[in-house]
């Protein structure tokens, strides 16, 4: 596991087995809340929300929700801090090749922090249609909200310091499944300002 410069691991939040159990529980909670006959779609927020959405769709398929549509949102151009971000933001592309009108859309992301990433995702999502309902599923809710946004489904809810970082690693992108809480290696060093989650 590679760590961001200036940080060390404080503790492991989820190892591979616990992460798998957490996703199974999230899928069960999502399934239990859906009305009979409801149209359901999952949309992941780039980057790690996308493999999470795909995994949840697979687990929901095992629970009887067959052929669930899965899409991806790249919110880079919808951020409220775009003028402070890199001059050329990395664009991965949005892909929602299905209608969301009248559907329950479950937005998926790895970490819920300030709420600004979710706000940007909501702004972009409604450009694609009018869903009946939008729900939010996150792997980790670490607090420190700056906007009135909450998760409908959270795998882990933890208390963190602003200087700490929740690092999510997924096999699809990182070669392993692991969630760790990181802290500054030198507590005197001012933490990097994390762009809104």
GROMACS elastic network, one bead per residue, 0.5 to 0.9 nm:
[ bonds ]
;  ai    aj funct       b0    kb
    1   169     6  0.84285   500
    1   174     6  0.87158   500
    1   176     6  0.83092   500
    1   178     6  0.87870   500
    3     6     6  0.81771   500
    3     7     6  0.64336   500
    3     8     6  0.67945   500
    3     9     6  0.77974   500
    3   167     6  0.84386   500
    3   182     6  0.83089   500
    4     7     6  0.57742   500
    4     8     6  0.81072   500
    4   182     6  0.89034   500
    5     8     6  0.85490   500
    5   185     6  0.87850   500
    6   183     6  0.85300   500
    6   184     6  0.58124   500
    6   185     6  0.53803   500
    6   186     6  0.70139   500
    6   189     6  0.82497   500
    6   191     6  0.88570   500
    7   164     6  0.85738   500
    7   165     6  0.84353   500
    7   182     6  0.60714   500
    7   183     6  0.54448   500
    7   186     6  0.77991   500
    8   181     6  0.86945   500
    8   182     6  0.54692   500
    8   183     6  0.55891   500
    8   184     6  0.62299   500
    8   185     6  0.52799   500
    9    12     6  0.75518   500
    9   180     6  0.66472   500
    9   181     6  0.60721   500
    9   183     6  0.63127   500
    9   184     6  0.87303   500
    9   185     6  0.86307   500
   10   164     6  0.89590   500
   10   180     6  0.74870   500
   10   181     6  0.55735   500
   10   182     6  0.51393   500
   10   183     6  0.59246   500
   11   180     6  0.59099   500
   11   181     6  0.54662   500
   11   182     6  0.71718   500
   12    15     6  0.68207   500
   12   178     6  0.76189   500
   12   179     6  0.61856   500
   12   181     6  0.62382   500
   12   182     6  0.88461   500
   13    18     6  0.87633   500
   13    19     6  0.89204   500
   13   156     6  0.83158   500
   13   166     6  0.88257   500
   13   178     6  0.78244   500
   13   179     6  0.53782   500
   13   180     6  0.51681   500
   13   181     6  0.65456   500
   14    17     6  0.77817   500
   14    18     6  0.54244   500
   14    19     6  0.53751   500
   14    22     6  0.86383   500
   14   156     6  0.88222   500
   14   177     6  0.82871   500
   14   178     6  0.56863   500
   14   180     6  0.68817   500
   15    18     6  0.53648   500
   15    19     6  0.59340   500
   15    20     6  0.86026   500
   15   177     6  0.66587   500
   15   179     6  0.65651   500
   15   180     6  0.84939   500
   16    19     6  0.52048   500
   16    20     6  0.62935   500
   16    21     6  0.87884   500
   16   176     6  0.76464   500
   16   178     6  0.57556   500
   16   179     6  0.85856   500
   17    20     6  0.52105   500
   17    21     6  0.63394   500
   17    22     6  0.86369   500
   17   177     6  0.85864   500
   18    21     6  0.50237   500
   18    22     6  0.60101   500
   18    23     6  0.86405   500
   18   178     6  0.89710   500
   19    23     6  0.62654   500
   19    24     6  0.86460   500
   19   139     6  0.85874   500
   19   155     6  0.84787   500
   19   177     6  0.72094   500
   19   178     6  0.72270   500
   19   179     6  0.79412   500
   20    23     6  0.52764   500
   20    24     6  0.62920   500
   20    25     6  0.87532   500
   20   177     6  0.86910   500
   21    24     6  0.50582   500
   21    25     6  0.62403   500
   21    26     6  0.86717   500
   22    25     6  0.51363   500
   22    26     6  0.62179   500
   22    27     6  0.86840   500
   22   139     6  0.79675   500
   22   155     6  0.56101   500
   22   156     6  0.80649   500
   23    27     6  0.61366   500
   23    28     6  0.85585   500
   23    52     6  0.82326   500
   23    55     6  0.77882   500
   23    56     6  0.66456   500
   23    59     6  0.81060   500
   23   139     6  0.77817   500
   23   155     6  0.70450   500
   24    27     6  0.51685   500
   24    28     6  0.62580   500
   24    29     6  0.87487   500
   24    56     6  0.75723   500
   24    59     6  0.65377   500
   24    60     6  0.86595   500
   25    28     6  0.50275   500
   25    29     6  0.62254   500
   25    30     6  0.86505   500
   25   155     6  0.78327   500
   26    29     6  0.50916   500
   26    30     6  0.61873   500
   26    31     6  0.86047   500
   26    56     6  0.77599   500
   26   137     6  0.77411   500
   26   138     6  0.88819   500
   26   139     6  0.86325   500
   26   153     6  0.64553   500
   26   154     6  0.72514   500
   26   155     6  0.64537   500
   27    30     6  0.50870   500
   27    31     6  0.61176   500
   27    32     6  0.86055   500
   27    56     6  0.57401   500
   27    57     6  0.79461   500
   27    59     6  0.61440   500
   27    60     6  0.57560   500
   27    63     6  0.83822   500
   28    31     6  0.51002   500
   28    32     6  0.61469   500
   28    33     6  0.88001   500
   28    59     6  0.82645   500
   28    60     6  0.74111   500
   28    63     6  0.77243   500
   29    32     6  0.51687   500
   29    33     6  0.64339   500
   29   153     6  0.73853   500
   30    33     6  0.54567   500
   30    34     6  0.66708   500
   30    60     6  0.81877   500
   30   106     6  0.85639   500
   30   137     6  0.85933   500
   30   152     6  0.88764   500
   30   153     6  0.75061   500
   31    34     6  0.55776   500
   31    35     6  0.88024   500
   31    60     6  0.68104   500
   31    63     6  0.73879   500
   31    64     6  0.88380   500
   31    65     6  0.81628   500
   32    35     6  0.81909   500
   34    37     6  0.82162   500
   34    38     6  0.63598   500
   34    39     6  0.87722   500
   34    40     6  0.81369   500
   34   104     6  0.83653   500
   35    38     6  0.54008   500
   35    39     6  0.89531   500
   38   102     6  0.89420   500
   38   103     6  0.71097   500
   38   104     6  0.71342   500
   39    68     6  0.87977   500
   39   100     6  0.89361   500
   39   102     6  0.74007   500
   39   104     6  0.60241   500
   39   105     6  0.85102   500
   40    65     6  0.82686   500
   40    68     6  0.67613   500
   40    69     6  0.77195   500
   40   100     6  0.87993   500
   40   103     6  0.55982   500
   40   105     6  0.59922   500
   40   106     6  0.76026   500
   41    57     6  0.84419   500
   41    68     6  0.58890   500
   41    69     6  0.51530   500
   41    70     6  0.60462   500
   41    71     6  0.79529   500
   41   100     6  0.74762   500
   41   103     6  0.68042   500
   41   104     6  0.63031   500
   41   106     6  0.62919   500
   41   107     6  0.87451   500
   42    53     6  0.58945   500
   42    54     6  0.78733   500
   42    56     6  0.82188   500
   42    57     6  0.70355   500
   42    68     6  0.74196   500
   42    69     6  0.64250   500
   42    71     6  0.63583   500
   42    72     6  0.84758   500
   42   104     6  0.84697   500
   42   105     6  0.56297   500
   42   107     6  0.60861   500
   42   108     6  0.71185   500
   43    49     6  0.80150   500
   43    50     6  0.70816   500
   43    53     6  0.62633   500
   43    54     6  0.86864   500
   43    69     6  0.83554   500
   43    70     6  0.55639   500
   43    72     6  0.51810   500
   43    73     6  0.68213   500
   43    96     6  0.77831   500
   43   105     6  0.69016   500
   43   106     6  0.61706   500
   43   108     6  0.60636   500
   43   109     6  0.89580   500
   43   125     6  0.89957   500
   44    47     6  0.78519   500
   44    48     6  0.76406   500
   44    51     6  0.73341   500
   44    52     6  0.69935   500
   44    53     6  0.52029   500
   44    54     6  0.79890   500
   44    70     6  0.76354   500
   44    71     6  0.62837   500
   44    73     6  0.61443   500
   44    74     6  0.88908   500
   44   106     6  0.83004   500
   44   107     6  0.57792   500
   44   109     6  0.61150   500
   45    48     6  0.70182   500
   45    50     6  0.57959   500
   45    53     6  0.86307   500
   45    71     6  0.88349   500
   45    72     6  0.58625   500
   45    74     6  0.63132   500
   45    75     6  0.73642   500
   45   107     6  0.71329   500
   45   108     6  0.61178   500
   45   109     6  0.55280   500
   45   110     6  0.84443   500
   45   117     6  0.85385   500
   45   118     6  0.83921   500
   45   121     6  0.71640   500
   46    49     6  0.56146   500
   46    50     6  0.57994   500
   46    51     6  0.89211   500
   46    72     6  0.65649   500
   46    73     6  0.59040   500
   46    74     6  0.53594   500
   46    75     6  0.74918   500
   46    92     6  0.74788   500
   46    93     6  0.86633   500
   46    94     6  0.85029   500
   46   109     6  0.78552   500
   47    50     6  0.59802   500
   47    51     6  0.79603   500
   47    72     6  0.86985   500
   47    73     6  0.87155   500
   47    74     6  0.79195   500
   47    92     6  0.83040   500
   47   109     6  0.82890   500
   47   110     6  0.86948   500
   47   173     6  0.88549   500
   48    51     6  0.58060   500
   48    52     6  0.64903   500
   48    53     6  0.87780   500
   48   108     6  0.87870   500
   48   109     6  0.65913   500
   48   110     6  0.59672   500
   48   168     6  0.79813   500
   48   169     6  0.82608   500
   48   170     6  0.73770   500
   48   172     6  0.87774   500
   48   173     6  0.78698   500
   49    52     6  0.50516   500
   49    53     6  0.60655   500
   49    54     6  0.87108   500
   49    72     6  0.81300   500
   49    73     6  0.89471   500
   49   107     6  0.82381   500
   49   108     6  0.50954   500
   49   110     6  0.53823   500
   49   111     6  0.86818   500
   49   138     6  0.81012   500
   49   139     6  0.88521   500
   50    53     6  0.51147   500
   50    54     6  0.63673   500
   50    55     6  0.87384   500
   50    70     6  0.84539   500
   50    71     6  0.76073   500
   50    72     6  0.59142   500
   50    73     6  0.81782   500
   50   108     6  0.71612   500
   50   109     6  0.74604   500
   51    55     6  0.61325   500
   51    56     6  0.85498   500
   51   170     6  0.78907   500
   51   171     6  0.89902   500
   51   172     6  0.68099   500
   51   173     6  0.85134   500
   52    55     6  0.51262   500
   52    56     6  0.61338   500
   52    57     6  0.85361   500
   52   108     6  0.67026   500
   52   109     6  0.71757   500
   52   110     6  0.74297   500
   52   138     6  0.87781   500
   52   139     6  0.82920   500
   52   170     6  0.85700   500
   53    56     6  0.51318   500
   53    57     6  0.60911   500
   53    58     6  0.86687   500
   53    70     6  0.68496   500
   53    71     6  0.81399   500
   53    72     6  0.85685   500
   53   106     6  0.84703   500
   53   107     6  0.79226   500
   53   108     6  0.56749   500
   53   109     6  0.79570   500
   53   137     6  0.89295   500
   54    57     6  0.50515   500
   54    58     6  0.63192   500
   54    59     6  0.87758   500
   54    70     6  0.65454   500
   54    71     6  0.86821   500
   55    58     6  0.51141   500
   55    59     6  0.63395   500
   55    60     6  0.86224   500
   56    59     6  0.50367   500
   56    60     6  0.60121   500
   56    61     6  0.84064   500
   57    60     6  0.50148   500
   57    61     6  0.60208   500
   57    62     6  0.87252   500
   57    65     6  0.80877   500
   57    66     6  0.87161   500
   57    67     6  0.82962   500
   57    68     6  0.61934   500
   57    69     6  0.80035   500
   57    70     6  0.72584   500
   58    62     6  0.65528   500
   58    63     6  0.88879   500
   58    65     6  0.88588   500
   58    66     6  0.87809   500
   58    67     6  0.88790   500
   58    68     6  0.83563   500
   59    62     6  0.51332   500
   59    63     6  0.65915   500
   59    65     6  0.87768   500
   60    64     6  0.64864   500
   60    65     6  0.54278   500
   60    66     6  0.76761   500
   60    68     6  0.81353   500
   61    64     6  0.51792   500
   61    67     6  0.69820   500
   61    68     6  0.72525   500
   62    65     6  0.71165   500
   62    66     6  0.78891   500
   63    66     6  0.83942   500
   65    68     6  0.64400   500
   69    96     6  0.86376   500
   69    97     6  0.84721   500
   69    98     6  0.72505   500
   70    95     6  0.89134   500
   70    96     6  0.74728   500
   70    97     6  0.86453   500
   70    98     6  0.87425   500
   71    94     6  0.77795   500
   71    95     6  0.54925   500
   71    97     6  0.70703   500
   71    98     6  0.82037   500
   72    93     6  0.79448   500
   72    94     6  0.54141   500
   72    95     6  0.50754   500
   72    96     6  0.62053   500
   73    92     6  0.86697   500
   73    93     6  0.70976   500
   73    95     6  0.65059   500
   73    96     6  0.76598   500
   73   121     6  0.68967   500
   73   124     6  0.77357   500
   73   125     6  0.76781   500
   74    77     6  0.78302   500
   74    78     6  0.85478   500
   74    91     6  0.68749   500
   74    92     6  0.60729   500
   74    93     6  0.54195   500
   74    95     6  0.83529   500
   74   121     6  0.79223   500
   74   124     6  0.86434   500
   75    78     6  0.51431   500
   75    79     6  0.63907   500
   75    91     6  0.86009   500
   75    93     6  0.87069   500
   75    94     6  0.80267   500
   75   117     6  0.74274   500
   75   118     6  0.89191   500
   75   120     6  0.60367   500
   75   121     6  0.57558   500
   75   123     6  0.88438   500
   75   124     6  0.69702   500
   76    79     6  0.57819   500
   76    82     6  0.75025   500
   76    89     6  0.66124   500
   76    90     6  0.72834   500
   76    91     6  0.65449   500
   76    92     6  0.85812   500
   76   120     6  0.84244   500
   77    80     6  0.86617   500
   77    82     6  0.68438   500
   77    89     6  0.79880   500
   77    91     6  0.83186   500
   77   120     6  0.86268   500
   78    81     6  0.87243   500
   78    82     6  0.75438   500
   78   117     6  0.88203   500
   78   119     6  0.88296   500
   78   120     6  0.51993   500
   78   121     6  0.74397   500
   78   123     6  0.71621   500
   78   124     6  0.67551   500
   79    82     6  0.53085   500
   79    83     6  0.88536   500
   79    85     6  0.89950   500
   79   116     6  0.75357   500
   79   117     6  0.70307   500
   79   119     6  0.83617   500
   79   120     6  0.54842   500
   79   121     6  0.85823   500
   79   196     6  0.86757   500
   80    83     6  0.79013   500
   80    84     6  0.89473   500
   80   116     6  0.75729   500
   80   117     6  0.88637   500
   80   119     6  0.89870   500
   80   120     6  0.73705   500
   81    84     6  0.53340   500
   81    85     6  0.63014   500
   81   195     6  0.78599   500
   81   196     6  0.84461   500
   82    85     6  0.50250   500
   82    86     6  0.77753   500
   82    87     6  0.86271   500
   82    89     6  0.82520   500
   83    86     6  0.79391   500
   83    87     6  0.78720   500
   84    87     6  0.82014   500
   85    88     6  0.81618   500
   85    89     6  0.69607   500
   85   195     6  0.85239   500
   86    89     6  0.53472   500
   86    90     6  0.84106   500
   88    91     6  0.86711   500
   91    94     6  0.88235   500
   96    99     6  0.77890   500
   96   100     6  0.85146   500
   96   128     6  0.80567   500
   99   102     6  0.85139   500
   99   103     6  0.82088   500
   99   128     6  0.76066   500
   99   129     6  0.71180   500
   99   131     6  0.88486   500
  100   103     6  0.53134   500
  100   104     6  0.77811   500
  100   105     6  0.71715   500
  100   125     6  0.89008   500
  100   126     6  0.89988   500
  100   128     6  0.70441   500
  100   129     6  0.58220   500
  100   130     6  0.65454   500
  100   131     6  0.53534   500
  100   132     6  0.84127   500
  101   104     6  0.87206   500
  101   128     6  0.82899   500
  101   129     6  0.53304   500
  101   132     6  0.69170   500
  102   129     6  0.86165   500
  102   130     6  0.64450   500
  102   133     6  0.77589   500
  103   130     6  0.81407   500
  103   132     6  0.52105   500
  103   133     6  0.67068   500
  103   134     6  0.84204   500
  104   131     6  0.60685   500
  104   132     6  0.55933   500
  104   134     6  0.57687   500
  104   135     6  0.73596   500
  105   131     6  0.66931   500
  105   132     6  0.79948   500
  105   133     6  0.62875   500
  105   135     6  0.61935   500
  105   136     6  0.84372   500
  106   133     6  0.84567   500
  106   134     6  0.58630   500
  106   136     6  0.55433   500
  106   137     6  0.65942   500
  107   118     6  0.84146   500
  107   121     6  0.82479   500
  107   122     6  0.86807   500
  107   134     6  0.70868   500
  107   135     6  0.60580   500
  107   137     6  0.60487   500
  107   138     6  0.82883   500
  108   135     6  0.86976   500
  108   136     6  0.61013   500
  108   138     6  0.57436   500
  108   139     6  0.82737   500
  109   112     6  0.72612   500
  109   118     6  0.84153   500
  109   136     6  0.80069   500
  109   137     6  0.65955   500
  109   139     6  0.68143   500
  109   140     6  0.86334   500
  109   197     6  0.89517   500
  110   137     6  0.84793   500
  110   138     6  0.53073   500
  110   140     6  0.62437   500
  110   141     6  0.86071   500
  110   168     6  0.69297   500
  111   138     6  0.59836   500
  111   139     6  0.60460   500
  111   141     6  0.58511   500
  111   142     6  0.71003   500
  111   166     6  0.74065   500
  111   167     6  0.87156   500
  111   168     6  0.79823   500
  111   197     6  0.66216   500
  112   115     6  0.62945   500
  112   117     6  0.82129   500
  112   118     6  0.79472   500
  112   138     6  0.64534   500
  112   139     6  0.80696   500
  112   140     6  0.62825   500
  112   142     6  0.62178   500
  112   143     6  0.72236   500
  112   144     6  0.89807   500
  112   145     6  0.83227   500
  112   150     6  0.82919   500
  112   151     6  0.77519   500
  112   154     6  0.89174   500
  112   196     6  0.87805   500
  112   197     6  0.52957   500
  113   116     6  0.79854   500
  113   117     6  0.84773   500
  113   140     6  0.87495   500
  113   141     6  0.65182   500
  113   142     6  0.56536   500
  113   143     6  0.55529   500
  113   144     6  0.58835   500
  113   145     6  0.59035   500
  113   146     6  0.83152   500
  113   196     6  0.66724   500
  114   117     6  0.77311   500
  114   118     6  0.87808   500
  114   142     6  0.88833   500
  114   143     6  0.72399   500
  114   144     6  0.55814   500
  114   147     6  0.66020   500
  114   149     6  0.85193   500
  114   195     6  0.85929   500
  114   196     6  0.52785   500
  114   197     6  0.51096   500
  115   118     6  0.53345   500
  115   119     6  0.62602   500
  115   120     6  0.88201   500
  115   144     6  0.85965   500
  115   145     6  0.57647   500
  115   146     6  0.62780   500
  115   147     6  0.55786   500
  115   148     6  0.75533   500
  115   149     6  0.58400   500
  115   150     6  0.78590   500
  115   196     6  0.64105   500
  115   197     6  0.51583   500
  116   120     6  0.62514   500
  116   121     6  0.85856   500
  116   145     6  0.85451   500
  116   146     6  0.74696   500
  116   147     6  0.69192   500
  116   149     6  0.87340   500
  116   195     6  0.82763   500
  116   197     6  0.54118   500
  117   120     6  0.51795   500
  117   121     6  0.62124   500
  117   122     6  0.87275   500
  117   195     6  0.83027   500
  117   196     6  0.55424   500
  118   122     6  0.61424   500
  118   123     6  0.86110   500
  118   136     6  0.84642   500
  118   149     6  0.78026   500
  118   196     6  0.86849   500
  118   197     6  0.67453   500
  119   122     6  0.51447   500
  119   123     6  0.63098   500
  119   124     6  0.87729   500
  119   147     6  0.81872   500
  119   149     6  0.79239   500
  120   123     6  0.50980   500
  120   124     6  0.63428   500
  120   125     6  0.85961   500
  121   124     6  0.51644   500
  121   125     6  0.59372   500
  121   126     6  0.86955   500
  122   125     6  0.50262   500
  122   126     6  0.62771   500
  122   127     6  0.88028   500
  122   134     6  0.85058   500
  123   126     6  0.57852   500
  123   127     6  0.69678   500
  124   127     6  0.53367   500
  124   128     6  0.73461   500
  125   128     6  0.55399   500
  125   129     6  0.73343   500
  125   130     6  0.87067   500
  126   129     6  0.53230   500
  126   130     6  0.61107   500
  126   131     6  0.77428   500
  127   130     6  0.82349   500
  128   131     6  0.89725   500
  130   133     6  0.85015   500
  131   134     6  0.67633   500
  135   151     6  0.75437   500
  135   152     6  0.59795   500
  135   153     6  0.81104   500
  136   150     6  0.76527   500
  136   151     6  0.50456   500
  136   152     6  0.52239   500
  136   153     6  0.63347   500
  136   154     6  0.84187   500
  137   151     6  0.59028   500
  137   152     6  0.60132   500
  137   154     6  0.58652   500
  137   155     6  0.80910   500
  138   141     6  0.67291   500
  138   151     6  0.66565   500
  138   152     6  0.83624   500
  138   153     6  0.63085   500
  138   155     6  0.64314   500
  138   156     6  0.83174   500
  139   153     6  0.82797   500
  139   154     6  0.56587   500
  139   156     6  0.62414   500
  139   157     6  0.86613   500
  139   168     6  0.88554   500
  140   154     6  0.60711   500
  140   155     6  0.57008   500
  140   157     6  0.58444   500
  140   158     6  0.74469   500
  140   166     6  0.81710   500
  140   168     6  0.89705   500
  140   179     6  0.88234   500
  141   150     6  0.87179   500
  141   151     6  0.76250   500
  141   154     6  0.63211   500
  141   155     6  0.77550   500
  141   156     6  0.61696   500
  141   158     6  0.63457   500
  141   159     6  0.85205   500
  142   145     6  0.87444   500
  142   156     6  0.82269   500
  142   157     6  0.60208   500
  142   158     6  0.51124   500
  142   159     6  0.57992   500
  142   160     6  0.59467   500
  142   161     6  0.88730   500
  142   166     6  0.78293   500
  143   157     6  0.78254   500
  143   158     6  0.71844   500
  143   159     6  0.63905   500
  143   160     6  0.69817   500
  144   159     6  0.87928   500
  144   160     6  0.81776   500
  144   161     6  0.85471   500
  144   162     6  0.74878   500
  145   148     6  0.71304   500
  145   149     6  0.73461   500
  145   150     6  0.84917   500
  145   197     6  0.87903   500
  146   149     6  0.83752   500
  146   196     6  0.87522   500
  147   150     6  0.89099   500
  150   153     6  0.89069   500
  151   154     6  0.60679   500
  154   157     6  0.65681   500
  160   163     6  0.81910   500
  160   164     6  0.64468   500
  160   165     6  0.82661   500
  160   166     6  0.87471   500
  160   181     6  0.85013   500
  161   164     6  0.53892   500
  161   165     6  0.84679   500
  161   183     6  0.87705   500
  162   165     6  0.77542   500
  162   191     6  0.80508   500
  162   193     6  0.89075   500
  162   194     6  0.89847   500
  163   182     6  0.88383   500
  163   183     6  0.67042   500
  163   184     6  0.68949   500
  163   187     6  0.87819   500
  163   190     6  0.77542   500
  163   191     6  0.52010   500
  163   192     6  0.77412   500
  163   193     6  0.85380   500
  164   181     6  0.68689   500
  164   182     6  0.55202   500
  164   184     6  0.67946   500
  164   191     6  0.79039   500
  165   180     6  0.82180   500
  165   181     6  0.58625   500
  165   183     6  0.64590   500
  165   184     6  0.85785   500
  165   194     6  0.85666   500
  166   179     6  0.70130   500
  166   180     6  0.58330   500
  166   182     6  0.61822   500
  167   178     6  0.80780   500
  167   179     6  0.56137   500
  167   180     6  0.52241   500
  167   181     6  0.63192   500
  167   182     6  0.70318   500
  168   177     6  0.77720   500
  168   178     6  0.61088   500
  168   180     6  0.66845   500
  168   181     6  0.89899   500
  169   172     6  0.87538   500
  169   173     6  0.74262   500
  169   174     6  0.56082   500
  169   175     6  0.77099   500
  169   176     6  0.61157   500
  169   177     6  0.52948   500
  169   178     6  0.51123   500
  169   179     6  0.61359   500
  169   180     6  0.85165   500
  170   173     6  0.56867   500
  170   174     6  0.53258   500
  170   175     6  0.64241   500
  170   176     6  0.53369   500
  170   178     6  0.66950   500
  170   179     6  0.85953   500
  171   174     6  0.51369   500
  171   177     6  0.53942   500
  171   178     6  0.87579   500
  172   175     6  0.62351   500
  172   176     6  0.78483   500
  172   177     6  0.87708   500
  173   176     6  0.81407   500
  174   177     6  0.77816   500
  182   185     6  0.87336   500
  183   186     6  0.85936   500
  183   187     6  0.80946   500
  184   187     6  0.55137   500
  184   188     6  0.83648   500
  184   189     6  0.72382   500
  184   190     6  0.84227   500
  184   191     6  0.70604   500
  185   188     6  0.88749   500
  185   189     6  0.82712   500
  186   189     6  0.56057   500
  186   190     6  0.88219   500
  187   190     6  0.75602   500
  187   191     6  0.86342   500
  188   191     6  0.89382   500
  190   193     6  0.88716   500
  191   194     6  0.84590   500
  193   196     6  0.89295   500
  194   197     6  0.81214   500
